[in-house]
Amino acid sequence: MDVEIGIQNMGRTVSFTTDKTAEEIVEAINTAVESGQNANIVDSKGRHILIPGKTLGYAIVGSETSHPVGFGALG
């Protein structure tokens, strides 16, 4: 799952890929925003991404990540 997070007063976005489902990501972000705490999401490399619920600007939760192999049809 591809995720892009925008944080208030920060010019760059935080983008990462996780093995969690869209529902799990949305639930973690909603809980963080409602409680004003951090959301702790583990990315596909095992790193912990802490998202501040108090200053979250937006979140884009994408579709399942596919890993295509090769360069497609040539010819």
mmCIF file of the N, C-alpha and C atoms, coordinates in Angstrom:
data_MODEL
# 
_entry.id   MODEL 
# 
loop_
_atom_site.group_PDB 
_atom_site.id 
_atom_site.type_symbol 
_atom_site.label_atom_id 
_atom_site.label_alt_id 
_atom_site.label_comp_id 
_atom_site.label_asym_id 
_atom_site.label_entity_id 
_atom_site.label_seq_id 
_atom_site.pdbx_PDB_ins_code 
_atom_site.Cartn_x 
_atom_site.Cartn_y 
_atom_site.Cartn_z 
_atom_site.occupancy 
_atom_site.B_iso_or_equiv 
_atom_site.pdbx_formal_charge 
_atom_site.auth_seq_id 
_atom_site.auth_comp_id 
_atom_site.auth_asym_id 
_atom_site.auth_atom_id 
_atom_site.pdbx_PDB_model_num 
ATOM 1   N N  . MET A 1 1  ? 0.849  -1.156 0.000   1.00 0.00 ? 1  MET A N  1 
ATOM 2   C CA . MET A 1 1  ? 0.000  0.000  0.000   1.00 0.00 ? 1  MET A CA 1 
ATOM 3   C C  . MET A 1 1  ? 0.904  1.231  0.000   1.00 0.00 ? 1  MET A C  1 
ATOM 4   N N  . ASP A 1 2  ? 0.681  2.137  -0.937  1.00 0.00 ? 2  ASP A N  1 
ATOM 5   C CA . ASP A 1 2  ? 1.419  3.392  -0.987  1.00 0.00 ? 2  ASP A CA 1 
ATOM 6   C C  . ASP A 1 2  ? 0.683  4.427  -0.142  1.00 0.00 ? 2  ASP A C  1 
ATOM 7   N N  . VAL A 1 3  ? 1.455  5.164  0.667   1.00 0.00 ? 3  VAL A N  1 
ATOM 8   C CA . VAL A 1 3  ? 0.880  6.177  1.548   1.00 0.00 ? 3  VAL A CA 1 
ATOM 9   C C  . VAL A 1 3  ? 1.673  7.470  1.384   1.00 0.00 ? 3  VAL A C  1 
ATOM 10  N N  . GLU A 1 4  ? 0.960  8.590  1.296   1.00 0.00 ? 4  GLU A N  1 
ATOM 11  C CA . GLU A 1 4  ? 1.581  9.910  1.256   1.00 0.00 ? 4  GLU A CA 1 
ATOM 12  C C  . GLU A 1 4  ? 0.956  10.749 2.365   1.00 0.00 ? 4  GLU A C  1 
ATOM 13  N N  . ILE A 1 5  ? 1.801  11.346 3.194   1.00 0.00 ? 5  ILE A N  1 
ATOM 14  C CA . ILE A 1 5  ? 1.341  12.129 4.338   1.00 0.00 ? 5  ILE A CA 1 
ATOM 15  C C  . ILE A 1 5  ? 1.838  13.562 4.189   1.00 0.00 ? 5  ILE A C  1 
ATOM 16  N N  . GLY A 1 6  ? 0.946  14.510 4.377   1.00 0.00 ? 6  GLY A N  1 
ATOM 17  C CA . GLY A 1 6  ? 1.308  15.920 4.417   1.00 0.00 ? 6  GLY A CA 1 
ATOM 18  C C  . GLY A 1 6  ? 1.166  16.431 5.842   1.00 0.00 ? 6  GLY A C  1 
ATOM 19  N N  . ILE A 1 7  ? 2.190  17.114 6.311   1.00 0.00 ? 7  ILE A N  1 
ATOM 20  C CA . ILE A 1 7  ? 2.186  17.637 7.678   1.00 0.00 ? 7  ILE A CA 1 
ATOM 21  C C  . ILE A 1 7  ? 2.171  19.159 7.599   1.00 0.00 ? 7  ILE A C  1 
ATOM 22  N N  . GLN A 1 8  ? 1.358  19.797 8.436   1.00 0.00 ? 8  GLN A N  1 
ATOM 23  C CA . GLN A 1 8  ? 1.215  21.245 8.436   1.00 0.00 ? 8  GLN A CA 1 
ATOM 24  C C  . GLN A 1 8  ? 2.568  21.925 8.623   1.00 0.00 ? 8  GLN A C  1 
ATOM 25  N N  . ASN A 1 9  ? 2.766  23.042 7.924   1.00 0.00 ? 9  ASN A N  1 
ATOM 26  C CA . ASN A 1 9  ? 3.970  23.865 8.007   1.00 0.00 ? 9  ASN A CA 1 
ATOM 27  C C  . ASN A 1 9  ? 5.239  23.117 7.609   1.00 0.00 ? 9  ASN A C  1 
ATOM 28  N N  . MET A 1 10 ? 5.092  22.115 6.790   1.00 0.00 ? 10 MET A N  1 
ATOM 29  C CA . MET A 1 10 ? 6.234  21.359 6.294   1.00 0.00 ? 10 MET A CA 1 
ATOM 30  C C  . MET A 1 10 ? 6.111  21.271 4.781   1.00 0.00 ? 10 MET A C  1 
ATOM 31  N N  . GLY A 1 11 ? 7.146  21.678 4.069   1.00 0.00 ? 11 GLY A N  1 
ATOM 32  C CA . GLY A 1 11 ? 7.087  21.756 2.615   1.00 0.00 ? 11 GLY A CA 1 
ATOM 33  C C  . GLY A 1 11 ? 7.118  20.431 1.892   1.00 0.00 ? 11 GLY A C  1 
ATOM 34  N N  . ARG A 1 12 ? 7.667  19.419 2.506   1.00 0.00 ? 12 ARG A N  1 
ATOM 35  C CA . ARG A 1 12 ? 7.793  18.121 1.841   1.00 0.00 ? 12 ARG A CA 1 
ATOM 36  C C  . ARG A 1 12 ? 6.804  17.117 2.418   1.00 0.00 ? 12 ARG A C  1 
ATOM 37  N N  . THR A 1 13 ? 6.400  16.200 1.561   1.00 0.00 ? 13 THR A N  1 
ATOM 38  C CA . THR A 1 13 ? 5.511  15.137 2.017   1.00 0.00 ? 13 THR A CA 1 
ATOM 39  C C  . THR A 1 13 ? 6.335  13.949 2.496   1.00 0.00 ? 13 THR A C  1 
ATOM 40  N N  . VAL A 1 14 ? 5.706  13.083 3.245   1.00 0.00 ? 14 VAL A N  1 
ATOM 41  C CA . VAL A 1 14 ? 6.313  11.830 3.688   1.00 0.00 ? 14 VAL A CA 1 
ATOM 42  C C  . VAL A 1 14 ? 5.613  10.725 2.904   1.00 0.00 ? 14 VAL A C  1 
ATOM 43  N N  . SER A 1 15 ? 6.381  9.997  2.109   1.00 0.00 ? 15 SER A N  1 
ATOM 44  C CA . SER A 1 15 ? 5.819  8.914  1.298   1.00 0.00 ? 15 SER A CA 1 
ATOM 45  C C  . SER A 1 15 ? 6.504  7.608  1.662   1.00 0.00 ? 15 SER A C  1 
ATOM 46  N N  . PHE A 1 16 ? 5.714  6.551  1.745   1.00 0.00 ? 16 PHE A N  1 
ATOM 47  C CA . PHE A 1 16 ? 6.271  5.244  2.056   1.00 0.00 ? 16 PHE A CA 1 
ATOM 48  C C  . PHE A 1 16 ? 5.311  4.163  1.597   1.00 0.00 ? 16 PHE A C  1 
ATOM 49  N N  . THR A 1 17 ? 5.798  2.934  1.599   1.00 0.00 ? 17 THR A N  1 
ATOM 50  C CA . THR A 1 17 ? 5.009  1.770  1.232   1.00 0.00 ? 17 THR A CA 1 
ATOM 51  C C  . THR A 1 17 ? 4.909  0.866  2.453   1.00 0.00 ? 17 THR A C  1 
ATOM 52  N N  . THR A 1 18 ? 3.722  0.333  2.684   1.00 0.00 ? 18 THR A N  1 
ATOM 53  C CA . THR A 1 18 ? 3.512  -0.544 3.826   1.00 0.00 ? 18 THR A CA 1 
ATOM 54  C C  . THR A 1 18 ? 2.753  -1.792 3.405   1.00 0.00 ? 18 THR A C  1 
ATOM 55  N N  . ASP A 1 19 ? 2.892  -2.835 4.198   1.00 0.00 ? 19 ASP A N  1 
ATOM 56  C CA . ASP A 1 19 ? 2.164  -4.072 3.935   1.00 0.00 ? 19 ASP A CA 1 
ATOM 57  C C  . ASP A 1 19 ? 0.785  -4.082 4.591   1.00 0.00 ? 19 ASP A C  1 
ATOM 58  N N  . LYS A 1 20 ? 0.456  -3.034 5.346   1.00 0.00 ? 20 LYS A N  1 
ATOM 59  C CA . LYS A 1 20 ? -0.845 -2.935 6.005   1.00 0.00 ? 20 LYS A CA 1 
ATOM 60  C C  . LYS A 1 20 ? -1.931 -2.655 4.964   1.00 0.00 ? 20 LYS A C  1 
ATOM 61  N N  . THR A 1 21 ? -3.169 -2.935 5.327   1.00 0.00 ? 21 THR A N  1 
ATOM 62  C CA . THR A 1 21 ? -4.289 -2.653 4.429   1.00 0.00 ? 21 THR A CA 1 
ATOM 63  C C  . THR A 1 21 ? -4.689 -1.182 4.538   1.00 0.00 ? 21 THR A C  1 
ATOM 64  N N  . ALA A 1 22 ? -5.452 -0.719 3.564   1.00 0.00 ? 22 ALA A N  1 
ATOM 65  C CA . ALA A 1 22 ? -5.933 0.664  3.587   1.00 0.00 ? 22 ALA A CA 1 
ATOM 66  C C  . ALA A 1 22 ? -6.762 0.916  4.837   1.00 0.00 ? 22 ALA A C  1 
ATOM 67  N N  . GLU A 1 23 ? -7.578 -0.052 5.236   1.00 0.00 ? 23 GLU A N  1 
ATOM 68  C CA . GLU A 1 23 ? -8.429 0.110  6.419   1.00 0.00 ? 23 GLU A CA 1 
ATOM 69  C C  . GLU A 1 23 ? -7.587 0.279  7.684   1.00 0.00 ? 23 GLU A C  1 
ATOM 70  N N  . GLU A 1 24 ? -6.497 -0.489 7.793   1.00 0.00 ? 24 GLU A N  1 
ATOM 71  C CA . GLU A 1 24 ? -5.628 -0.376 8.968   1.00 0.00 ? 24 GLU A CA 1 
ATOM 72  C C  . GLU A 1 24 ? -4.946 0.989  9.026   1.00 0.00 ? 24 GLU A C  1 
ATOM 73  N N  . ILE A 1 25 ? -4.512 1.496  7.872   1.00 0.00 ? 25 ILE A N  1 
ATOM 74  C CA . ILE A 1 25 ? -3.850 2.802  7.819   1.00 0.00 ? 25 ILE A CA 1 
ATOM 75  C C  . ILE A 1 25 ? -4.837 3.906  8.183   1.00 0.00 ? 25 ILE A C  1 
ATOM 76  N N  . VAL A 1 26 ? -6.013 3.866  7.586   1.00 0.00 ? 26 VAL A N  1 
ATOM 77  C CA . VAL A 1 26 ? -7.027 4.888  7.857   1.00 0.00 ? 26 VAL A CA 1 
ATOM 78  C C  . VAL A 1 26 ? -7.430 4.868  9.329   1.00 0.00 ? 26 VAL A C  1 
ATOM 79  N N  . GLU A 1 27 ? -7.597 3.692  9.900   1.00 0.00 ? 27 GLU A N  1 
ATOM 80  C CA . GLU A 1 27 ? -7.957 3.586  11.311  1.00 0.00 ? 27 GLU A CA 1 
ATOM 81  C C  . GLU A 1 27 ? -6.872 4.183  12.207  1.00 0.00 ? 27 GLU A C  1 
ATOM 82  N N  . ALA A 1 28 ? -5.610 3.880  11.914  1.00 0.00 ? 28 ALA A N  1 
ATOM 83  C CA . ALA A 1 28 ? -4.496 4.411  12.713  1.00 0.00 ? 28 ALA A CA 1 
ATOM 84  C C  . ALA A 1 28 ? -4.427 5.933  12.621  1.00 0.00 ? 28 ALA A C  1 
ATOM 85  N N  . ILE A 1 29 ? -4.634 6.475  11.423  1.00 0.00 ? 29 ILE A N  1 
ATOM 86  C CA . ILE A 1 29 ? -4.588 7.926  11.235  1.00 0.00 ? 29 ILE A CA 1 
ATOM 87  C C  . ILE A 1 29 ? -5.779 8.587  11.912  1.00 0.00 ? 29 ILE A C  1 
ATOM 88  N N  . ASN A 1 30 ? -6.983 8.041  11.762  1.00 0.00 ? 30 ASN A N  1 
ATOM 89  C CA . ASN A 1 30 ? -8.167 8.609  12.415  1.00 0.00 ? 30 ASN A CA 1 
ATOM 90  C C  . ASN A 1 30 ? -8.015 8.626  13.931  1.00 0.00 ? 30 ASN A C  1 
ATOM 91  N N  . THR A 1 31 ? -7.513 7.549  14.492  1.00 0.00 ? 31 THR A N  1 
ATOM 92  C CA . THR A 1 31 ? -7.302 7.477  15.939  1.00 0.00 ? 31 THR A CA 1 
ATOM 93  C C  . THR A 1 31 ? -6.306 8.536  16.391  1.00 0.00 ? 31 THR A C  1 
ATOM 94  N N  . ALA A 1 32 ? -5.232 8.715  15.626  1.00 0.00 ? 32 ALA A N  1 
ATOM 95  C CA . ALA A 1 32 ? -4.215 9.711  15.974  1.00 0.00 ? 32 ALA A CA 1 
ATOM 96  C C  . ALA A 1 32 ? -4.777 11.130 15.928  1.00 0.00 ? 32 ALA A C  1 
ATOM 97  N N  . VAL A 1 33 ? -5.559 11.418 14.913  1.00 0.00 ? 33 VAL A N  1 
ATOM 98  C CA . VAL A 1 33 ? -6.141 12.759 14.786  1.00 0.00 ? 33 VAL A CA 1 
ATOM 99  C C  . VAL A 1 33 ? -7.142 13.024 15.908  1.00 0.00 ? 33 VAL A C  1 
ATOM 100 N N  . GLU A 1 34 ? -7.999 12.058 16.191  1.00 0.00 ? 34 GLU A N  1 
ATOM 101 C CA . GLU A 1 34 ? -9.015 12.231 17.234  1.00 0.00 ? 34 GLU A CA 1 
ATOM 102 C C  . GLU A 1 34 ? -8.398 12.388 18.621  1.00 0.00 ? 34 GLU A C  1 
ATOM 103 N N  . SER A 1 35 ? -7.308 11.669 18.878  1.00 0.00 ? 35 SER A N  1 
ATOM 104 C CA . SER A 1 35 ? -6.694 11.703 20.211  1.00 0.00 ? 35 SER A CA 1 
ATOM 105 C C  . SER A 1 35 ? -5.585 12.742 20.321  1.00 0.00 ? 35 SER A C  1 
ATOM 106 N N  . GLY A 1 36 ? -5.124 13.269 19.195  1.00 0.00 ? 36 GLY A N  1 
ATOM 107 C CA . GLY A 1 36 ? -4.023 14.223 19.216  1.00 0.00 ? 36 GLY A CA 1 
ATOM 108 C C  . GLY A 1 36 ? -2.678 13.572 19.479  1.00 0.00 ? 36 GLY A C  1 
ATOM 109 N N  . GLN A 1 37 ? -2.619 12.263 19.330  1.00 0.00 ? 37 GLN A N  1 
ATOM 110 C CA . GLN A 1 37 ? -1.378 11.512 19.560  1.00 0.00 ? 37 GLN A CA 1 
ATOM 111 C C  . GLN A 1 37 ? -0.724 11.175 18.218  1.00 0.00 ? 37 GLN A C  1 
ATOM 112 N N  . ASN A 1 38 ? 0.384  10.445 18.270  1.00 0.00 ? 38 ASN A N  1 
ATOM 113 C CA . ASN A 1 38 ? 1.061  10.006 17.055  1.00 0.00 ? 38 ASN A CA 1 
ATOM 114 C C  . ASN A 1 38 ? 0.487  8.687  16.562  1.00 0.00 ? 38 ASN A C  1 
ATOM 115 N N  . ALA A 1 39 ? 0.432  8.542  15.241  1.00 0.00 ? 39 ALA A N  1 
ATOM 116 C CA . ALA A 1 39 ? 0.131  7.244  14.641  1.00 0.00 ? 39 ALA A CA 1 
ATOM 117 C C  . ALA A 1 39 ? 1.467  6.573  14.362  1.00 0.00 ? 39 ALA A C  1 
ATOM 118 N N  . ASN A 1 40 ? 1.588  5.322  14.716  1.00 0.00 ? 40 ASN A N  1 
ATOM 119 C CA . ASN A 1 40 ? 2.815  4.565  14.491  1.00 0.00 ? 40 ASN A CA 1 
ATOM 120 C C  . ASN A 1 40 ? 2.525  3.515  13.434  1.00 0.00 ? 40 ASN A C  1 
ATOM 121 N N  . ILE A 1 41 ? 3.056  3.731  12.223  1.00 0.00 ? 41 ILE A N  1 
ATOM 122 C CA . ILE A 1 41 ? 2.830  2.813  11.113  1.00 0.00 ? 41 ILE A CA 1 
ATOM 123 C C  . ILE A 1 41 ? 4.175  2.228  10.701  1.00 0.00 ? 41 ILE A C  1 
ATOM 124 N N  . VAL A 1 42 ? 4.216  0.928  10.519  1.00 0.00 ? 42 VAL A N  1 
ATOM 125 C CA . VAL A 1 42 ? 5.441  0.250  10.114  1.00 0.00 ? 42 VAL A CA 1 
ATOM 126 C C  . VAL A 1 42 ? 5.436  0.109  8.589   1.00 0.00 ? 42 VAL A C  1 
ATOM 127 N N  . ASP A 1 43 ? 6.518  0.580  7.953   1.00 0.00 ? 43 ASP A N  1 
ATOM 128 C CA . ASP A 1 43 ? 6.583  0.473  6.498   1.00 0.00 ? 43 ASP A CA 1 
ATOM 129 C C  . ASP A 1 43 ? 7.053  -0.912 6.073   1.00 0.00 ? 43 ASP A C  1 
ATOM 130 N N  . SER A 1 44 ? 7.137  -1.136 4.771   1.00 0.00 ? 44 SER A N  1 
ATOM 131 C CA . SER A 1 44 ? 7.467  -2.462 4.250   1.00 0.00 ? 44 SER A CA 1 
ATOM 132 C C  . SER A 1 44 ? 8.913  -2.872 4.520   1.00 0.00 ? 44 SER A C  1 
ATOM 133 N N  . LYS A 1 45 ? 9.748  -1.925 4.973   1.00 0.00 ? 45 LYS A N  1 
ATOM 134 C CA . LYS A 1 45 ? 11.139 -2.227 5.321   1.00 0.00 ? 45 LYS A CA 1 
ATOM 135 C C  . LYS A 1 45 ? 11.316 -2.422 6.825   1.00 0.00 ? 45 LYS A C  1 
ATOM 136 N N  . GLY A 1 46 ? 10.224 -2.342 7.572   1.00 0.00 ? 46 GLY A N  1 
ATOM 137 C CA . GLY A 1 46 ? 10.280 -2.531 9.017   1.00 0.00 ? 46 GLY A CA 1 
ATOM 138 C C  . GLY A 1 46 ? 10.554 -1.260 9.806   1.00 0.00 ? 46 GLY A C  1 
ATOM 139 N N  . ARG A 1 47 ? 10.589 -0.113 9.144   1.00 0.00 ? 47 ARG A N  1 
ATOM 140 C CA . ARG A 1 47 ? 10.817 1.162  9.833   1.00 0.00 ? 47 ARG A CA 1 
ATOM 141 C C  . ARG A 1 47 ? 9.509  1.677  10.407  1.00 0.00 ? 47 ARG A C  1 
ATOM 142 N N  . HIS A 1 48 ? 9.581  2.339  11.554  1.00 0.00 ? 48 HIS A N  1 
ATOM 143 C CA . HIS A 1 48 ? 8.401  2.925  12.182  1.00 0.00 ? 48 HIS A CA 1 
ATOM 144 C C  . HIS A 1 48 ? 8.268  4.368  11.714  1.00 0.00 ? 48 HIS A C  1 
ATOM 145 N N  . ILE A 1 49 ? 7.118  4.698  11.158  1.00 0.00 ? 49 ILE A N  1 
ATOM 146 C CA . ILE A 1 49 ? 6.809  6.053  10.718  1.00 0.00 ? 49 ILE A CA 1 
ATOM 147 C C  . ILE A 1 49 ? 5.852  6.629  11.757  1.00 0.00 ? 49 ILE A C  1 
ATOM 148 N N  . LEU A 1 50 ? 6.271  7.674  12.453  1.00 0.00 ? 50 LEU A N  1 
ATOM 149 C CA . LEU A 1 50 ? 5.419  8.329  13.451  1.00 0.00 ? 50 LEU A CA 1 
ATOM 150 C C  . LEU A 1 50 ? 4.780  9.551  12.813  1.00 0.00 ? 50 LEU A C  1 
ATOM 151 N N  . ILE A 1 51 ? 3.467  9.565  12.776  1.00 0.00 ? 51 ILE A N  1 
ATOM 152 C CA . ILE A 1 51 ? 2.709  10.646 12.144  1.00 0.00 ? 51 ILE A CA 1 
ATOM 153 C C  . ILE A 1 51 ? 2.019  11.436 13.243  1.00 0.00 ? 51 ILE A C  1 
ATOM 154 N N  . PRO A 1 52 ? 2.343  12.729 13.384  1.00 0.00 ? 52 PRO A N  1 
ATOM 155 C CA . PRO A 1 52 ? 1.738  13.529 14.450  1.00 0.00 ? 52 PRO A CA 1 
ATOM 156 C C  . PRO A 1 52 ? 0.270  13.838 14.164  1.00 0.00 ? 52 PRO A C  1 
ATOM 157 N N  . GLY A 1 53 ? -0.611 13.368 15.017  1.00 0.00 ? 53 GLY A N  1 
ATOM 158 C CA . GLY A 1 53 ? -2.043 13.583 14.826  1.00 0.00 ? 53 GLY A CA 1 
ATOM 159 C C  . GLY A 1 53 ? -2.444 15.038 14.943  1.00 0.00 ? 53 GLY A C  1 
ATOM 160 N N  . LYS A 1 54 ? -1.714 15.817 15.749  1.00 0.00 ? 54 LYS A N  1 
ATOM 161 C CA . LYS A 1 54 ? -2.063 17.227 15.957  1.00 0.00 ? 54 LYS A CA 1 
ATOM 162 C C  . LYS A 1 54 ? -1.764 18.098 14.749  1.00 0.00 ? 54 LYS A C  1 
ATOM 163 N N  . THR A 1 55 ? -0.786 17.727 13.943  1.00 0.00 ? 55 THR A N  1 
ATOM 164 C CA . THR A 1 55 ? -0.376 18.586 12.827  1.00 0.00 ? 55 THR A CA 1 
ATOM 165 C C  . THR A 1 55 ? -0.518 17.917 11.467  1.00 0.00 ? 55 THR A C  1 
ATOM 166 N N  . LEU A 1 56 ? -1.295 16.845 11.405  1.00 0.00 ? 56 LEU A N  1 
ATOM 167 C CA . LEU A 1 56 ? -1.511 16.165 10.129  1.00 0.00 ? 56 LEU A CA 1 
ATOM 168 C C  . LEU A 1 56 ? -2.269 17.086 9.187   1.00 0.00 ? 56 LEU A C  1 
ATOM 169 N N  . GLY A 1 57 ? -1.744 17.274 7.985   1.00 0.00 ? 57 GLY A N  1 
ATOM 170 C CA . GLY A 1 57 ? -2.406 18.098 6.985   1.00 0.00 ? 57 GLY A CA 1 
ATOM 171 C C  . GLY A 1 57 ? -3.341 17.281 6.113   1.00 0.00 ? 57 GLY A C  1 
ATOM 172 N N  . TYR A 1 58 ? -2.819 16.178 5.581   1.00 0.00 ? 58 TYR A N  1 
ATOM 173 C CA . TYR A 1 58 ? -3.624 15.280 4.756   1.00 0.00 ? 58 TYR A CA 1 
ATOM 174 C C  . TYR A 1 58 ? -2.947 13.926 4.669   1.00 0.00 ? 58 TYR A C  1 
ATOM 175 N N  . ALA A 1 59 ? -3.698 12.940 4.222   1.00 0.00 ? 59 ALA A N  1 
ATOM 176 C CA . ALA A 1 59 ? -3.155 11.604 3.995   1.00 0.00 ? 59 ALA A CA 1 
ATOM 177 C C  . ALA A 1 59 ? -3.778 11.048 2.727   1.00 0.00 ? 59 ALA A C  1 
ATOM 178 N N  . ILE A 1 60 ? -2.940 10.521 1.860   1.00 0.00 ? 60 ILE A N  1 
ATOM 179 C CA . ILE A 1 60 ? -3.413 9.837  0.658   1.00 0.00 ? 60 ILE A CA 1 
ATOM 180 C C  . ILE A 1 60 ? -3.023 8.377  0.806   1.00 0.00 ? 60 ILE A C  1 
ATOM 181 N N  . VAL A 1 61 ? -4.023 7.536  0.886   1.00 0.00 ? 61 VAL A N  1 
ATOM 182 C CA . VAL A 1 61 ? -3.793 6.098  1.020   1.00 0.00 ? 61 VAL A CA 1 
ATOM 183 C C  . VAL A 1 61 ? -4.115 5.493  -0.334  1.00 0.00 ? 61 VAL A C  1 
ATOM 184 N N  . GLY A 1 62 ? -3.075 4.984  -1.012  1.00 0.00 ? 62 GLY A N  1 
ATOM 185 C CA . GLY A 1 62 ? -3.223 4.498  -2.382  1.00 0.00 ? 62 GLY A CA 1 
ATOM 186 C C  . GLY A 1 62 ? -3.687 3.073  -2.463  1.00 0.00 ? 62 GLY A C  1 
ATOM 187 N N  . SER A 1 63 ? -3.621 2.568  -3.662  1.00 0.00 ? 63 SER A N  1 
ATOM 188 C CA . SER A 1 63 ? -4.023 1.187  -3.911  1.00 0.00 ? 63 SER A CA 1 
ATOM 189 C C  . SER A 1 63 ? -2.887 0.242  -3.549  1.00 0.00 ? 63 SER A C  1 
ATOM 190 N N  . GLU A 1 64 ? -3.198 -1.029 -3.564  1.00 0.00 ? 64 GLU A N  1 
ATOM 191 C CA . GLU A 1 64 ? -2.187 -2.041 -3.273  1.00 0.00 ? 64 GLU A CA 1 
ATOM 192 C C  . GLU A 1 64 ? -1.018 -1.876 -4.237  1.00 0.00 ? 64 GLU A C  1 
ATOM 193 N N  . THR A 1 65 ? 0.189  -1.983 -3.713  1.00 0.00 ? 65 THR A N  1 
ATOM 194 C CA . THR A 1 65 ? 1.385  -1.839 -4.521  1.00 0.00 ? 65 THR A CA 1 
ATOM 195 C C  . THR A 1 65 ? 1.627  -3.119 -5.310  1.00 0.00 ? 65 THR A C  1 
ATOM 196 N N  . SER A 1 66 ? 1.809  -2.975 -6.613  1.00 0.00 ? 66 SER A N  1 
ATOM 197 C CA . SER A 1 66 ? 2.167  -4.128 -7.434  1.00 0.00 ? 66 SER A CA 1 
ATOM 198 C C  . SER A 1 66 ? 3.635  -4.009 -7.780  1.00 0.00 ? 66 SER A C  1 
ATOM 199 N N  . HIS A 1 67 ? 4.264  -5.120 -7.970  1.00 0.00 ? 67 HIS A N  1 
ATOM 200 C CA . HIS A 1 67 ? 5.681  -5.132 -8.296  1.00 0.00 ? 67 HIS A CA 1 
ATOM 201 C C  . HIS A 1 67 ? 5.867  -5.770 -9.656  1.00 0.00 ? 67 HIS A C  1 
ATOM 202 N N  . PRO A 1 68 ? 5.710  -4.968 -10.735 1.00 0.00 ? 68 PRO A N  1 
ATOM 203 C CA . PRO A 1 68 ? 5.848  -5.527 -12.074 1.00 0.00 ? 68 PRO A CA 1 
ATOM 204 C C  . PRO A 1 68 ? 7.286  -5.993 -12.316 1.00 0.00 ? 68 PRO A C  1 
ATOM 205 N N  . VAL A 1 69 ? 7.412  -6.998 -13.141 1.00 0.00 ? 69 VAL A N  1 
ATOM 206 C CA . VAL A 1 69 ? 8.714  -7.545 -13.464 1.00 0.00 ? 69 VAL A CA 1 
ATOM 207 C C  . VAL A 1 69 ? 8.966  -7.331 -14.948 1.00 0.00 ? 69 VAL A C  1 
ATOM 208 N N  . GLY A 1 70 ? 10.142 -6.905 -15.297 1.00 0.00 ? 70 GLY A N  1 
ATOM 209 C CA . GLY A 1 70 ? 10.487 -6.720 -16.693 1.00 0.00 ? 70 GLY A CA 1 
ATOM 210 C C  . GLY A 1 70 ? 10.115 -5.349 -17.210 1.00 0.00 ? 70 GLY A C  1 
ATOM 211 N N  . PHE A 1 71 ? 10.271 -5.166 -18.502 1.00 0.00 ? 71 PHE A N  1 
ATOM 212 C CA . PHE A 1 71 ? 10.033 -3.857 -19.119 1.00 0.00 ? 71 PHE A CA 1 
ATOM 213 C C  . PHE A 1 71 ? 8.785  -3.833 -19.978 1.00 0.00 ? 71 PHE A C  1 
ATOM 214 N N  . GLY A 1 72 ? 7.975  -4.837 -19.916 1.00 0.00 ? 72 GLY A N  1 
ATOM 215 C CA . GLY A 1 72 ? 6.766  -4.883 -20.731 1.00 0.00 ? 72 GLY A CA 1 
ATOM 216 C C  . GLY A 1 72 ? 7.074  -5.450 -22.102 1.00 0.00 ? 72 GLY A C  1 
ATOM 217 N N  . ALA A 1 73 ? 6.102  -5.391 -22.953 1.00 0.00 ? 73 ALA A N  1 
ATOM 218 C CA . ALA A 1 73 ? 6.265  -5.960 -24.308 1.00 0.00 ? 73 ALA A CA 1 
ATOM 219 C C  . ALA A 1 73 ? 7.084  -5.011 -25.170 1.00 0.00 ? 73 ALA A C  1 
ATOM 220 N N  . LEU A 1 74 ? 8.119  -5.519 -25.721 1.00 0.00 ? 74 LEU A N  1 
ATOM 221 C CA . LEU A 1 74 ? 8.932  -4.743 -26.667 1.00 0.00 ? 74 LEU A CA 1 
ATOM 222 C C  . LEU A 1 74 ? 8.629  -5.258 -28.065 1.00 0.00 ? 74 LEU A C  1 
ATOM 223 N N  . GLY A 1 75 ? 8.581  -4.333 -28.963 1.00 0.00 ? 75 GLY A N  1 
ATOM 224 C CA . GLY A 1 75 ? 8.418  -4.873 -30.297 1.00 0.00 ? 75 GLY A CA 1 
ATOM 225 C C  . GLY A 1 75 ? 7.516  -4.113 -31.102 1.00 0.00 ? 75 GLY A C  1 
# 
